Structure formats: C-alpha cells, structure tokens
Amino acid sequence: MALPTLAGIMVAMPEFVDPTSRLMTSFLAAVAEFRADLDYPVPWFVDDVDPQALVDPAAFEAYAARVLGERNSSSVRPGFVPMTTLWWVDRQRFLGRLAIRHRLTPALEKCGGHIGYDVRPSARRQGHATAMLAAALPIARSLGISQALVMCDTTNIASQRVIEANGGQLLDITEQKRRYWVPITRS
Ligand SMILES: CC(C)(COP(=O)(O)OP(=O)(O)OC[C@H]1O[C@@H](n2cnc3c(N)ncnc32)[C@H](O)[C@@H]1OP(=O)(O)O)[C@@H](O)C(=O)NCCC(=O)NCCS
C-alpha cells in the first residue's frame, strides 16, 4: 500500500504479506531480537521456527510453506485449528506477525483467542500492533469470524491498549488474562 504525502511523493506503508522466503534475512534478524528481548517472554512463534530454517534457505522456504499450509484444515497439527499467519512488512523489513485462528476451542477460549500478534522489539511503540490488528479485522471477517476474542496478559498494558484502540469490549479478567470481544463489523 502507498499513500501520497503533501508533497505528492508516494510513501510506502506497512502491509500484510504472506510468509515468504523473500524476507528470510529480515525475519531471522527479528527472531534474534525477540530472543534478546528483556521486556517480554519469547513469543510462541519464535520457538516454533524450525531450527534448520535459521541457517538454511531451503529449510526456511519449507518453514514458510508450512506456516502458509496451516490455513488448511488438512495440514494443521494435532490439537491445532486452521490459522492464517500474516507478516507485517515495510518494503523488505519484517516488522511483526499476526495469526488469526479460524475458530475457537475450549483451550483457545482460555488462552490465545482468535488473534495473536507480536512486533519485533526495534519496531515497537510506532503504532504497528494497533495498525496490524485493525488490518486483520476485515480478514477475520472474511474467514467467517463475526467478533474476535482477543486477550492479553493482565500485565501487558501495551497489548491492552492495542485491543481497546480497536474497539475491544472487556469480557472478563481471569487470573492471568484480560479477555475482550473485538467487534468486526465496525472496521
Ligand atoms: C504488545 C506489543 C504487540 C505492542 O506492539 P507495539 O507495536 O509497540 O504497539 P503500539 O505501538 O501499537 O502501541 C499501542 C499502545 O501501547 C503503548 N505501549 C507500547 N509499548 C508500551 C509499553 N512497553 N508500556 C506501556 N505502554 C506501551 C503505546 O504507547 C500505545 O499507546 P497509545 O495507543 O495510548 O498511544 C509488542 O510490545 C510486542 O510484540 N510484545 C511482545 C509480544 C506480545 O506481548 N504480544 C501480544 C500478546 S497479547
């Protein structure tokens, strides 16, 4: 996507792309940042990267294909539901990722919800998570989700703000989570 500036110059805006080996270098740099991050626990998706994909372009291509394949119920792992993973990218720079679980399970209702997201440490506090969640809502709608269950740890003030900025209505506060319904029709 590109927006015109006042001077008429086109400025690239971050956008979602499908996981792709084209972004291997930037994605792996982000993985290293997530691992070194002292502010948050290492996100689940970082530990889910196939170890060989960290060093081998062919294995990275296979990893990206695996993540893409998780959209189809025929190729999800046991205990998983189909999930659409999208990468938030500014030109060649991987900024973060977001995953939409196509349906809830009792486990996801307690922990995980429909949508999860992570922004690489060097790209935080620039509005990316808020913009990513907003951009994900029409996609969730196209997957048949009419309101998205989105949750964050009770201590995660940034994620709480992201959800509330996207219209999240507080459902409840459990021992560890603030759970919200995010309306999808408003986007
Ligand atoms: C939580 C996270 C996704 C926020 O990403 P981000 O791109 O920095 O978020 P945004 O820039 O859209 O900021 C959203 C709001 O949180 C605030 N914020 C961001 N980081 C913050 C922090 N460390 N402490 C307090 N507020 C913070 C921003 O100022 C902004 O507030 P505003 O809307 O009132 O201006 C990111 O820190 C992250 O990936 N953390 C690790 C993984 C994680 O927690 N994922 C979410 C799981 S529910």
The ligand as a Gaussian input file, in Angstrom:
#p B3LYP/6-31G(d) Opt

LIG

0 1
 C        2.486000      -5.714000      22.869000
 C        3.060000      -5.329000      21.512000
 C        2.421000      -6.207000      20.443000
 C        2.751000      -3.840000      21.257000
 O        3.249000      -3.533000      19.966000
 P        3.510000      -2.019000      19.518000
 O        3.634000      -2.003000      18.033000
 O        4.624000      -1.456000      20.305000
 O        2.157000      -1.322000      19.957000
 P        1.654000       0.126000      19.503000
 O        2.831000       0.914000      19.029000
 O        0.504000      -0.048000      18.586000
 O        1.213000       0.756000      20.893000
 C       -0.040000       0.539000      21.460000
 C       -0.160000       1.344000      22.729000
 O        0.622000       0.750000      23.759000
 C        1.536000       1.701000      24.273000
 N        2.743000       0.980000      24.592000
 C        3.569000       0.343000      23.750000
 N        4.546000      -0.264000      24.431000
 C        4.323000       0.028000      25.741000
 C        4.983000      -0.299000      26.937000
 N        6.093000      -1.062000      26.931000
 N        4.464000       0.157000      28.110000
 C        3.338000       0.896000      28.115000
 N        2.655000       1.242000      27.004000
 C        3.164000       0.819000      25.847000
 C        1.745000       2.699000      23.172000
 O        2.175000       3.924000      23.662000
 C        0.349000       2.777000      22.610000
 O       -0.451000       3.546000      23.468000
 P       -1.497000       4.621000      22.910000
 O       -2.416000       3.833000      21.984000
 O       -2.172000       5.114000      24.122000
 O       -0.691000       5.591000      22.152000
 C        4.610000      -5.515000      21.482000
 O        5.166000      -4.861000      22.596000
 C        5.031000      -6.964000      21.494000
 O        5.143000      -7.593000      20.443000
 N        5.254000      -7.521000      22.712000
 C        5.669000      -8.931000      22.830000
 C        4.585000      -9.898000      22.382000
 C        3.213000      -9.572000      22.941000
 O        3.059000      -9.201000      24.100000
 N        2.215000      -9.728000      22.075000
 C        0.835000      -9.503000      22.436000
 C        0.276000     -10.724000      23.051000
 S       -1.381000     -10.424000      23.654000

